[in-house]
Structure formats: structure tokens, C-alpha cells
Amino acid sequence: NIRPSYPCGIPHLTFQPNLTGVPPSLLQDNGEDAHRIAPSPVVHVRGLCESVVEGDLVEALEKFGNICYVMMMPFKRQALVEFEAMESADQCVTCGVNEAVYIAGQQAFFNYSTSKRITRPTNADDPSSGNKVLLLSIQNPLYPITTDVLYTVCNPIGNVLRIVIFKRNGIQAMVEYPFWSQKAKSALNGADIYAGCCTLKIEYARPTRLNVLRNDNDSWDYTKPFLVRRERGKGRQRQAILGEHPSSYSDNGYGSHCPLLPLPSNNRYKRSSPHDAQEVVAYPLPQTSSYMGHASSSSVAMVSGLHPAKMNCTRIFNLFCLYGNIEKVKFMKSVPGTALVEMGDEYAVDRAITHLNSIKVFSKRLNVCVSKQHAVIPSQVFELEDGSSSYKDFAMTRNNRFSSVGQASKNIIQPPAAVLHFYNVPPCITEDELQRLCTEHDVPGFIKFKVFDAKPSSKTISGLFEFDNKTHAVEVLTVLNHHQIRIPSKTGETDQGVTSTVYGDCLMPKIWG
């Protein structure tokens, strides 16, 4: 039993390892197994391995009773499992306390959930409805997601009829099967399309059939392979100078398929009939030429929730340039606190939405989505509250970081974090001066500071800042990224200093305990 210890009768906080192997939520001060949370047919599962999918949970826990629904939380390595009967949930939790229960080869821990029922997104989530359409939410999509990618992933489980991809709050897609899609949901829910990213969260969708108007990267009807987009208001297309498409691309516009790799040996990935298809699946490589140049989505992002007094075009550039080149930024006069950001391509917009949507900047939560506009036009230019222009063109700035293949390959795409990596800073600057720089610009100061070792002949230094939280780091990056530092010369005059660039990076080694 683990009991509190109060030396000299004075309560104080102490830490010690949990030697029992039982989750702390299942331990009581009196040493009994009584659960603090009221019994529920919904069981909270923790300690899952990163590669676990819904099918692994069902396979391991169906021995306790029929399972109604499973909700995966892949980035937390947790899940909720709803049983049909309370007795099944009791057996699951009790068994997890008394003996080790393994899911996908790793011991998991169980407790009752505070919910009595898992909330379904729509009424169509009732398994008895037999819905044939799945709603896929792609989390952390570091690489392009197209109909070709999703078809390659989903078709081995069953014949895919139609796919529609839409990009509003992140990247989502609907996939239609000819039969009840529970098997596909079980096999793919929680899986990664690529290692460590593009994680699938799958629910049953509301529609029972998808309506596809054209076959391209964002929608495809596999029952109508020759469905093409019809241009509105045009009796015929203009004559193309070089014909239909380069000879390096196939008729469907995607180029050659990637090599085929063996399908995982687990039976749930296989089709019902062995004659439907061979047990192989094509795993497309990310960022290859087959993805480039065919997408119909916009390269313009719309950002709302901007602080009217503290945000301007330059600060938007400082934040968004981590995820792609910035061409133009324009604030909308008709919609206060909203701006359009034209980026280098649609994939840059996808990355920005993935990592910046819903983050807080200056106490306001940003909403980043794909704009209906395909370019930013410098119309209705006005003065912002800080006196700067509502429109700025960044196409020729040297601070864009994806201007060449070599330059782009050096960028590590990461979500906002509490640690910032700074570089291109003059070696004569001190920690106190950097703290003073934060104070002068009314942004939070850092709590820890690390300078990397540099060569004696180096004209700049680099290192890390650590802040109290992610929000503070984002605000500092927004204000001080690309800030120019003036260096006093030997003659007493001030020379123009180098640009100090800061960007978020959470892959740095852990320097502080």
C-alpha cells in the first residue's frame, strides 16, 4: 500500500515510483480495490503502444463481452471502449487489476470512464445502421493526402467505391464501401499512413452515399473512371500548347504506382474473398512527383481570431513561414481580425492548418482554414492599429525558407512547443540583453537559456530558449522572429546587425531535467 508520510506532523508533497504496476486511479489510501469512479459500461484504456489500432482492442477485449463502440486517442496512447453490458466492463476492469492484460503485445491498464456512453459524431454511428461511408480525420498530416493515397490505404480491406477529401478544420475525407464498413474501421482506426504521422481517426459518416463530380486529387468515383471536370461557361477548352500532360504521367494523372509491399499478416486486413485481390498493398512515398502539380485546393489560408492591436502582416509572416513560403498577406477590412495568407503551395497551407489552427496568440485563439480565394489581391489597403499597412508582399524576401529544394530539406516541420531554437545571433550578445529584448517588445521572457558550442571564427551563435508554456514561445516567435539586432562598432557607431531568427523545434535533445 502507498500511504502519505508526514514527518513532524507537517504535510508535504513527496514522490515515489509506482511499484505495483497498477494505475494510480485504482489505488485507495485504505489499500482496497474499490474504484473511485462509479462503474460504467465505458472503460478507459491507457498505456497502449503507438502502433495499436481499433482491431487490436476488439481482439483483446471481446472475451469480456460484446463491444458496442471504440474511440481511439492515438496521440495520448489511450482509448475508450464501450461494452454492451455493465458486467462485461466489470470483468475487464477487475481482470486488468488482478492480472496483466496485453493489447498488441504491450500491457494496458483499465479503469471505468466518467462517461456512461461514448458520444458518437452522428446518429449514423450506430453499428446497427450498417453505414457504408467512413469519416476519416487525418491527424498530423506532414505529407500530402490525396485520393490516390487513401485508395492505396483503404482498398486492401474492401473495394472502395468513392472518396471525397475536404479541408476545413484540418484534413478530413469520406470513403464509401459497397458494404457495411465496420471491418475497415476496425482495421484502420488509429493507424499511421506514414510512420509517426498522418494518423487516421475514423468514425461512421452521416451520408449513406457520396456524390462525386470529378476525378482528381480531392475526389474520385472509382465506378466512373472517365469522370472529368466540366468547365462552367465554356463550350470547349482552349487549345493547350504542349498537349494534355507530360508523357511522364499516366492517364489518371498520378504517374507510376509505387512498389508493392506485403500486407500485414493480421487476418482483419484481408478481404472476405481471396479472389477479390492479391494480398499486397502499395505504400506511396511522400512528396514524390506524382503528388505535385495536380491538386485543386487553394494555396491561400484564411486566418481569423487575430489580435487587432498586436498582429500585423510581418508578425503573421514570422509565424507562418515555418510551414512554407509566404507570398502575400492581407488583412480583410470587412472582417476585423481576419487575414488572407497566400503561401507557396497548397501543402504549405495544409501544414499551417495542422500546426497553427486553434493555437492561442495574445490571448486569442486562431482559426486557420483553406480560403476560397486562389490568390491575394492588394485591394482596399488600409492602416492597421499599429500604423502598418494591411497588405504586404513577401515574395522576394530572403527570410522565406522553402525557396529551393536544398533549403526546404533543412526545415524540420514541428508543431508549436515551449522550446525555441534561435540562430544567426551575434556572439557578443548576452543572456541579459536577450531578456531585455523580450521586455522591450512586451513578450514573455525565457526561463532557461542554452548556447551551442561554436567555432572561434564563427560570426554568429545559436542555441535554445525554454519558456513557461507553448503560448509564451509562440508569442515570442511571432514578435522577434527575424528581428534585426544592432551591434555597436569599435568607433562607437552602430552598424546594422544580422537577422536573428527563431523557430520552434521540439526534436532537440533534452538538455534540462
Secondary structure as UniProt FT lines:
FT   HELIX           7..9
FT   HELIX           24..26
FT   TURN            29..30
FT   STRAND          42..46
FT   TURN            50..51
FT   HELIX           54..61
FT   HELIX           62..64
FT   STRAND          67..73
FT   HELIX           74..76
FT   STRAND          78..83
FT   HELIX           86..98
FT   STRAND          101..103
FT   TURN            104..105
FT   STRAND          106..112
FT   HELIX           123..125
FT   HELIX           127..129
FT   STRAND          133..139
FT   HELIX           147..154
FT   TURN            155..157
FT   STRAND          162..167
FT   STRAND          171..176
FT   HELIX           182..188
FT   TURN            189..190
FT   STRAND          192..194
FT   TURN            195..196
FT   STRAND          197..204
FT   STRAND          219..221
FT   TURN            222..223
FT   TURN            225..226
FT   TURN            232..233
FT   TURN            247..248
FT   TURN            251..252
FT   STRAND          260..262
FT   HELIX           267..269
FT   TURN            274..275
FT   STRAND          280..282
FT   TURN            286..287
FT   TURN            289..293
FT   STRAND          300..304
FT   TURN            308..310
FT   HELIX           313..320
FT   TURN            321..322
FT   STRAND          326..331
FT   TURN            336..337
FT   STRAND          338..343
FT   HELIX           346..356
FT   TURN            357..358
FT   STRAND          360..361
FT   TURN            362..363
FT   STRAND          364..365
FT   STRAND          367..370
FT   TURN            385..386
FT   STRAND          391..393
FT   TURN            395..396
FT   TURN            398..399
FT   HELIX           405..409
FT   STRAND          419..425
FT   TURN            427..428
FT   HELIX           431..440
FT   TURN            441..442
FT   STRAND          448..451
FT   TURN            456..457
FT   STRAND          461..466
FT   HELIX           470..480
FT   TURN            481..482
FT   STRAND          483..484
FT   STRAND          487..488
FT   TURN            490..491
FT   STRAND          494..495
FT   STRAND          499..504
//
